[in-house]
Amino acid sequence: MIRGIRPLLRGSTYSGMLFACCGALASLLLLPFAMLPALAWPSAPYGVQAVLTLLVWAALIGVVGLARTMRRVLIASARRLLRVPLPDPVAARQPASSPGTGPTPPVPAPAAAPTPAVLPGVDRWRTPLWLLLHVALGWTGALVSGVLFLAGLTLPVGWLRAEAGLSLFGWSVRAEVGWQRWAVVLACVLLAAAGCAVVTSALRWLAPRLLGPSSAERLALAAERELRLAERNRLAHELHDSIGHTLTATTIQAAVAGEVLSADPVAARAALRSIEESARAALEDLDYVLGVLREQEAETAPTRTLADLPELLDRLRHAGAVVEPELSGDLAQVQGTLSRAAYRILQEGLTNALRHGAGGPIEVRVAAAPDGLELSVVNRAGAENRTGPGAFPTSGHGLPGLAERVRLLHGEIEAGPDGPRHWRLVVRLPVRLSA
């Protein structure tokens, strides 16, 4: 029994009834307009006029429900008063920024499908149907619960004057004994509260089905989640490539500066200056990634492209590496996503060459052709690299991250021993070279 009356003791039950009554009262604003056809047909019977008014009133309520603003208002109200977890309607996404004008991701990511202005098929009628049921339940609950509650308040006054009972729609209840009278009062109040609970429960059951995400919105929400996941993966790649390269290069540069500090101060200062430049570039990347993770707007995205490749090679030379670049084709035509991805691929390959190489020159080849782009890094393999491809990345994320980046660009990747003493990384990206 206690479990049965528990809903009557919750504040959410009565806040939901308030929500229903607000919808019923708001519909009164449309009643004068609904009465116009009946007033224009004065010769019609009273019953026909009443039915006509109700039909026009329902039609006007349904038309109001077609407005997208009304849907947002109803969702926000249901969340607050019905305590139903409803997501906001999915807004149409803005088109992605063009290359060079903003933080365009270096790896293609699936775009979320925009929500249409009017939901197709039956979806467009879900909000009007909700509004009609909302108003109907509001009026029904308000009338029944209101009559019962008022009866519970007024019966004691009548009993003080004379032996009286309750008569409603042909039904009458007469109580002769004092405790029976108060039992009738309690029954009226409990029935009124039960009516509120029934109306609130009905609205809570209907809200997710009529105000919740439609089929089109579920697809948009799924695409949005996929987009956020792709963005997080992209940021993880960016952070790994940038910070990993910087830590490797600065460690080697610091060792070089320490060794030549007395014998060659000029070289030591150059190594320290390269450490400063590398750390500053890494801090820019880190600030951008942290800003995105905190859902803040970054001023500018770190757009490293093939145009920054000479600077990357200079930092490696300051670290004591011997770099032999071979550039062919018109690299200026390689722009946008392809250029940024190519830079990160070369950065990761050179970082691994520095970290795991056994000295000797590092051969870097970039060849731009009309049908794609080929990148290659060849270095003398260290002892850990001679055991096979699985031993190449010590962290376990470098080579798999490269493979995933290349796969998203529909390219090909080869990584492994090149003879008994070298390691070779080759990436082919069949992407158009125009912007």
C-alpha positions as CSV (number, residue, x, y, z in Angstrom):
1,M,0.0,0.0,0.0
2,I,2.8,2.4,0.9
3,R,4.4,1.7,-2.5
4,G,1.1,2.5,-4.2
5,I,0.8,5.9,-2.6
6,R,4.5,6.8,-3.0
7,P,3.9,8.7,-6.3
8,L,1.3,10.9,-4.5
9,L,4.0,12.1,-2.1
10,R,6.5,13.1,-4.8
11,G,6.8,16.8,-5.8
12,S,7.5,15.8,-9.4
13,T,3.9,14.4,-9.6
14,Y,2.5,17.8,-9.0
15,S,5.0,19.7,-11.1
16,G,4.0,17.4,-13.9
17,M,0.4,18.3,-13.3
18,L,1.3,21.9,-13.3
19,F,3.0,21.3,-16.7
20,A,-0.3,19.7,-18.0
21,C,-2.4,22.6,-16.7
22,C,-0.1,25.2,-18.2
23,G,-0.6,23.6,-21.6
24,A,-4.4,23.5,-21.1
25,L,-4.5,27.2,-20.1
26,A,-2.2,28.2,-23.0
27,S,-4.6,26.6,-25.4
28,L,-7.3,29.1,-24.3
29,L,-5.5,31.7,-26.4
30,L,-6.6,29.9,-29.5
31,L,-10.2,29.3,-28.5
32,P,-11.6,32.7,-29.7
33,F,-10.1,32.0,-33.2
34,A,-11.6,28.5,-33.1
35,M,-15.1,29.9,-32.4
36,L,-15.1,32.1,-35.5
37,P,-16.4,29.4,-37.9
38,A,-19.3,28.6,-35.5
39,L,-20.1,32.2,-35.1
40,A,-20.2,32.5,-38.9
41,W,-22.8,29.7,-39.0
42,P,-25.4,30.9,-36.5
43,S,-28.2,28.7,-38.0
44,A,-26.3,25.5,-37.2
45,P,-27.5,23.4,-34.3
46,Y,-25.7,23.9,-31.0
47,G,-24.1,20.4,-31.1
48,V,-22.7,21.0,-34.6
49,Q,-21.3,24.3,-33.5
50,A,-19.6,22.7,-30.5
51,V,-18.1,19.9,-32.5
52,L,-16.9,22.4,-35.2
53,T,-15.3,24.6,-32.5
54,L,-13.5,21.6,-31.0
55,L,-12.2,20.4,-34.4
56,V,-11.0,23.9,-35.4
57,W,-9.4,24.3,-31.9
58,A,-7.6,21.0,-32.3
59,A,-6.4,22.0,-35.8
60,L,-5.0,25.3,-34.5
61,I,-3.2,23.6,-31.7
62,G,-1.7,21.1,-34.1
63,V,-0.5,24.0,-36.4
64,V,1.2,25.7,-33.5
65,G,3.0,22.4,-32.8
66,L,4.6,22.4,-36.3
67,A,6.9,25.4,-35.2
68,R,10.4,24.2,-34.3
69,T,10.6,26.9,-31.6
70,M,7.5,25.3,-29.9
71,R,9.3,22.0,-30.0
72,R,12.3,23.4,-28.2
73,V,10.1,25.1,-25.6
74,L,8.2,21.9,-24.9
75,I,11.4,19.9,-24.6
76,A,12.9,22.4,-22.1
77,S,9.6,22.5,-20.1
78,A,9.3,18.7,-20.0
79,R,12.8,18.3,-18.8
80,R,12.2,20.8,-16.0
81,L,8.7,19.9,-14.9
82,L,8.3,16.3,-15.9
83,R,11.9,15.4,-15.0
84,V,12.3,13.5,-18.3
85,P,15.8,13.4,-19.8
86,L,15.3,14.7,-23.4
87,P,18.1,15.8,-25.7
88,D,17.9,19.1,-27.5
89,P,16.9,18.9,-31.2
90,V,20.0,18.5,-33.4
91,A,20.8,21.7,-35.2
92,A,22.1,21.9,-38.8
93,R,25.9,21.8,-38.9
94,Q,27.8,24.7,-40.4
95,P,29.9,23.8,-43.5
96,A,33.5,23.0,-42.8
97,S,36.0,25.9,-43.2
98,S,38.1,25.9,-46.4
99,P,41.8,25.0,-46.3
100,G,43.9,27.7,-44.7
101,T,41.0,29.7,-43.1
102,G,40.5,27.8,-39.9
103,P,41.2,24.7,-37.8
104,T,40.4,22.1,-40.6
105,P,41.3,18.6,-39.4
106,P,44.3,17.0,-41.1
107,V,42.5,13.7,-41.3
108,P,39.1,13.4,-43.0
109,A,36.3,12.9,-40.5
110,P,32.7,11.9,-41.2
111,A,30.4,14.9,-41.3
112,A,27.1,14.8,-39.4
113,A,24.0,15.0,-41.5
114,P,22.1,18.2,-41.0
115,T,18.7,18.0,-39.6
116,P,16.0,19.1,-42.1
117,A,13.9,22.2,-41.5
118,V,10.8,20.0,-41.4
119,L,11.1,16.5,-40.3
120,P,10.1,14.0,-43.0
121,G,7.1,11.6,-42.9
122,V,5.4,11.0,-39.7
123,D,8.2,12.7,-37.7
124,R,6.8,16.1,-38.5
125,W,3.5,15.3,-36.8
126,R,5.0,14.1,-33.5
127,T,5.1,17.5,-31.9
128,P,1.6,18.5,-32.9
129,L,0.3,15.1,-31.6
130,W,2.2,15.7,-28.4
131,L,0.6,19.1,-28.0
132,L,-2.9,17.8,-28.6
133,L,-2.5,15.0,-26.1
134,H,-0.8,17.4,-23.7
135,V,-3.8,19.8,-23.9
136,A,-6.3,17.0,-23.7
137,L,-4.7,15.4,-20.6
138,G,-4.3,18.8,-19.0
139,W,-8.0,19.7,-19.4
140,T,-9.1,16.2,-18.3
141,G,-6.8,16.1,-15.3
142,A,-7.6,19.7,-14.3
143,L,-11.4,19.2,-14.4
144,V,-11.5,15.8,-12.6
145,S,-8.8,16.5,-10.0
146,G,-10.1,20.0,-9.5
147,V,-13.7,18.9,-8.9
148,L,-12.6,16.2,-6.5
149,F,-10.3,18.5,-4.6
150,L,-12.9,21.2,-4.3
151,A,-15.4,18.6,-3.1
152,G,-12.9,17.6,-0.4
153,L,-12.6,21.2,0.7
154,T,-16.3,22.1,0.7
155,L,-17.9,19.0,2.1
156,P,-16.9,19.7,5.7
157,V,-18.6,23.1,5.4
158,G,-21.8,21.5,4.3
159,W,-21.7,18.9,7.0
160,L,-21.4,21.6,9.7
161,R,-24.7,23.1,8.5
162,A,-26.7,20.0,8.0
163,E,-26.6,16.3,7.2
164,A,-25.3,16.4,3.7
165,G,-23.5,14.3,1.2
166,L,-21.8,14.5,-2.2
167,S,-23.8,14.4,-5.4
168,L,-22.0,14.4,-8.7
169,F,-23.4,13.4,-12.2
170,G,-26.3,11.4,-10.6
171,W,-24.1,9.7,-8.0
172,S,-24.6,10.6,-4.3
173,V,-22.6,9.7,-1.2
174,R,-24.2,10.4,2.2
175,A,-22.2,9.8,5.4
176,E,-24.1,9.8,8.7
177,V,-21.2,9.1,11.1
178,G,-18.4,11.6,11.7
179,W,-15.5,9.3,10.7
180,Q,-17.3,8.3,7.6
181,R,-17.6,11.9,6.6
182,W,-13.9,12.5,6.9
183,A,-13.2,9.3,5.1
184,V,-15.2,10.7,2.1
185,V,-13.1,13.9,2.3
186,L,-9.9,11.9,2.4
187,A,-11.1,9.8,-0.5
188,C,-11.8,12.9,-2.6
189,V,-8.4,14.3,-1.9
190,L,-6.6,11.0,-2.6
191,L,-8.5,10.6,-5.9
192,A,-7.6,14.1,-6.9
193,A,-3.9,13.4,-6.2
194,A,-4.2,10.1,-8.0
195,G,-5.6,11.9,-11.0
196,C,-2.5,14.2,-11.0
197,A,-0.3,11.1,-10.8
198,V,-2.1,9.4,-13.7
199,V,-1.8,12.5,-15.9
200,T,1.9,13.0,-15.0
201,S,2.7,9.3,-15.7
202,A,0.9,9.5,-19.1
203,L,2.9,12.6,-20.1
204,R,6.2,11.0,-18.9
205,W,5.4,7.9,-21.0
206,L,4.6,10.0,-24.1
207,A,7.4,12.5,-23.8
208,P,10.3,10.3,-24.9
209,R,8.2,8.9,-27.8
210,L,6.9,12.2,-29.1
211,L,9.4,14.8,-27.9
212,G,12.5,12.5,-28.0
213,P,14.8,12.2,-31.0
214,S,13.2,11.3,-34.2
215,S,14.7,8.8,-36.7
216,A,16.4,11.7,-38.6
217,E,17.7,13.2,-35.3
218,R,19.0,9.8,-34.1
219,L,21.0,9.5,-37.3
220,A,22.3,13.1,-36.8
221,L,23.2,12.4,-33.2
222,A,25.0,9.2,-34.2
223,A,27.0,11.1,-36.8
224,E,27.8,13.8,-34.3
225,R,29.1,11.2,-31.8
226,E,31.2,9.6,-34.6
227,L,32.5,13.1,-35.5
228,R,33.5,13.8,-31.9
229,L,35.3,10.4,-31.7
230,A,37.2,11.1,-34.9
231,E,38.2,14.5,-33.6
232,R,39.5,13.0,-30.3
233,N,41.5,10.4,-32.3
234,R,42.9,13.2,-34.5
235,L,43.9,15.2,-31.5
236,A,45.6,12.1,-30.0
237,H,47.6,11.7,-33.2
238,E,48.5,15.4,-33.3
239,L,49.7,15.4,-29.7
240,H,51.6,12.1,-30.1
241,D,53.3,13.3,-33.3
242,S,54.2,16.8,-32.1
243,I,55.2,16.2,-28.5
244,G,56.9,12.9,-29.2
245,H,59.0,14.5,-31.9
246,T,59.9,17.5,-29.8
247,L,60.9,15.4,-26.8
248,T,63.1,13.1,-28.9
249,A,64.7,16.0,-30.7
250,T,65.3,18.2,-27.6
251,T,66.8,15.2,-25.7
252,I,69.3,14.6,-28.5
253,Q,70.0,18.4,-28.9
254,A,70.5,18.8,-25.2
255,A,73.1,16.0,-25.2
256,V,74.9,17.5,-28.2
257,A,74.9,20.9,-26.6
258,G,76.4,19.4,-23.4
259,E,79.2,17.7,-25.3
260,V,80.3,20.7,-27.4
261,L,79.6,23.4,-24.8
262,S,83.3,24.0,-24.2
263,A,84.8,23.0,-27.5
264,D,82.3,24.6,-29.8
265,P,80.1,27.3,-28.1
266,V,78.6,28.3,-31.4
267,A,77.3,24.8,-32.1
268,A,76.0,24.6,-28.5
269,R,74.1,27.9,-28.8
270,A,72.6,26.7,-32.1
271,A,71.4,23.5,-30.4
272,L,69.9,25.4,-27.5
273,R,68.2,27.8,-29.9
274,S,66.8,24.8,-31.8
275,I,65.5,23.4,-28.5
276,E,63.8,26.7,-27.8
277,E,62.1,26.7,-31.2
278,S,61.0,23.1,-30.9
279,A,59.6,23.6,-27.5
280,R,57.7,26.8,-28.6
281,A,56.1,24.9,-31.6
282,A,55.2,22.0,-29.3
283,L,53.6,24.4,-26.8
284,E,51.4,25.9,-29.6
285,D,50.2,22.4,-30.5
286,L,49.6,21.6,-26.9
287,D,47.6,24.8,-26.2
288,Y,45.5,24.1,-29.2
289,V,44.7,20.5,-28.2
290,L,43.9,21.5,-24.6
291,G,41.7,24.3,-25.8
292,V,39.7,21.9,-27.9
293,L,39.4,19.4,-25.1
294,R,38.2,22.1,-22.8
295,E,35.6,23.1,-25.5
296,Q,37.2,26.5,-25.9
297,E,37.8,28.3,-29.1
298,A,41.4,28.3,-30.1
299,E,42.7,31.4,-31.9
300,T,44.6,29.5,-34.6
301,A,45.1,25.9,-35.2
302,P,48.6,24.6,-35.6
303,T,48.6,24.0,-39.4
304,R,52.0,22.4,-40.0
305,T,52.3,21.6,-43.7
306,L,55.0,20.6,-46.2
307,A,56.0,24.2,-46.3
308,D,57.4,23.7,-42.8
309,L,59.4,20.7,-43.8
310,P,62.7,22.6,-44.2
311,E,62.4,23.9,-40.6
312,L,61.8,20.3,-39.4
313,L,64.9,19.1,-41.2
314,D,66.9,21.9,-39.7
315,R,65.9,20.9,-36.2
316,L,67.1,17.4,-36.9
317,R,70.4,18.7,-38.2
318,H,70.9,20.7,-35.0
319,A,70.3,17.5,-33.1
320,G,73.3,16.1,-34.9
321,A,71.5,14.0,-37.5
322,V,72.6,13.9,-41.1
323,V,69.5,14.4,-43.3
324,E,69.6,13.8,-47.1
325,P,66.4,15.2,-48.5
326,E,65.2,14.5,-52.1
327,L,62.2,16.6,-53.2
328,S,60.6,16.2,-56.6
329,G,57.5,17.5,-58.2
330,D,55.6,20.6,-57.6
331,L,55.1,20.5,-53.8
332,A,53.4,23.9,-53.8
333,Q,50.3,22.2,-55.3
334,V,50.0,19.9,-52.3
335,Q,47.7,21.8,-50.0
336,G,45.0,21.4,-47.3
337,T,44.5,18.1,-45.7
338,L,47.1,16.2,-47.8
339,S,49.8,18.7,-47.0
340,R,49.1,18.6,-43.3
341,A,48.9,14.8,-43.2
342,A,52.2,14.5,-45.2
343,Y,54.0,16.7,-42.7
344,R,52.8,14.7,-39.7
345,I,53.8,11.4,-41.4
346,L,57.3,12.7,-42.2
347,Q,57.6,14.1,-38.6
348,E,56.7,10.7,-37.1
349,G,59.0,8.8,-39.5
350,L,61.9,11.2,-38.7
351,T,61.2,11.0,-35.0
352,N,61.4,7.2,-35.1
353,A,64.6,7.4,-37.2
354,L,66.2,9.6,-34.5
355,R,64.9,7.5,-31.6
356,H,65.7,4.0,-33.0
357,G,68.3,4.7,-35.7
358,A,71.9,3.6,-35.3
359,G,73.4,6.8,-36.7
360,G,74.3,7.4,-40.3
361,P,72.3,9.5,-42.8
362,I,68.6,9.7,-42.9
363,E,67.2,9.7,-46.4
364,V,64.0,11.7,-46.9
365,R,62.1,11.5,-50.2
366,V,59.0,13.5,-51.1
367,A,57.7,13.0,-54.7
368,A,54.6,14.8,-55.9
369,A,53.0,13.3,-59.0
370,P,49.8,14.1,-60.8
371,D,48.1,11.0,-59.3
372,G,49.3,11.3,-55.7
373,L,52.1,11.8,-53.3
374,E,54.9,9.5,-52.2
375,L,56.8,9.9,-48.9
376,S,59.8,7.9,-47.9
377,V,62.2,7.8,-44.8
378,V,65.2,5.4,-44.8
379,N,67.7,5.2,-42.0
380,R,70.2,2.8,-40.5
381,A,68.4,0.4,-38.3
382,G,69.3,0.1,-34.6
383,A,69.5,-3.2,-32.8
384,E,65.8,-3.1,-31.7
385,N,64.7,-2.5,-35.4
386,R,66.5,-5.5,-36.7
387,T,64.2,-7.9,-35.0
388,G,61.2,-7.0,-37.2
389,P,58.4,-4.4,-37.7
390,G,56.8,-5.1,-34.3
391,A,59.8,-3.7,-32.4
392,F,59.9,-0.4,-34.3
393,P,57.7,1.8,-32.0
394,T,58.5,1.5,-28.4
395,S,55.3,3.2,-27.3
396,G,53.2,1.0,-29.5
397,H,51.3,4.0,-30.9
398,G,53.6,5.5,-33.6
399,L,53.4,3.0,-36.4
400,P,49.7,2.1,-35.8
401,G,48.8,5.8,-35.7
402,L,50.6,6.3,-39.0
403,A,48.7,3.3,-40.5
404,E,45.4,4.7,-39.4
405,R,46.2,8.2,-40.7
406,V,47.2,6.7,-44.1
407,R,44.1,4.4,-44.2
408,L,41.8,7.4,-43.7
409,L,43.4,9.0,-46.7
410,H,42.9,5.8,-48.7
411,G,46.7,5.5,-49.1
412,E,49.2,2.7,-48.7
413,I,52.0,2.2,-46.1
414,E,55.0,0.0,-46.0
415,A,57.3,-0.2,-42.9
416,G,60.0,-2.7,-42.3
417,P,63.7,-3.7,-42.8
418,D,65.3,-2.7,-46.1
419,G,68.1,-5.1,-46.3
420,P,70.1,-6.2,-43.3
421,R,71.1,-2.7,-42.0
422,H,68.4,-0.2,-42.9
423,W,64.8,0.6,-42.0
424,R,62.4,1.9,-44.6
425,L,59.1,3.7,-44.3
426,V,57.1,4.4,-47.5
427,V,53.7,6.0,-47.8
428,R,51.7,6.6,-50.9
429,L,48.7,8.9,-50.8
430,P,46.5,8.8,-54.0
431,V,44.9,12.1,-53.3
432,R,44.5,15.0,-55.8
433,L,47.0,17.7,-55.5
434,S,44.8,20.7,-56.1
435,A,43.4,22.7,-53.2
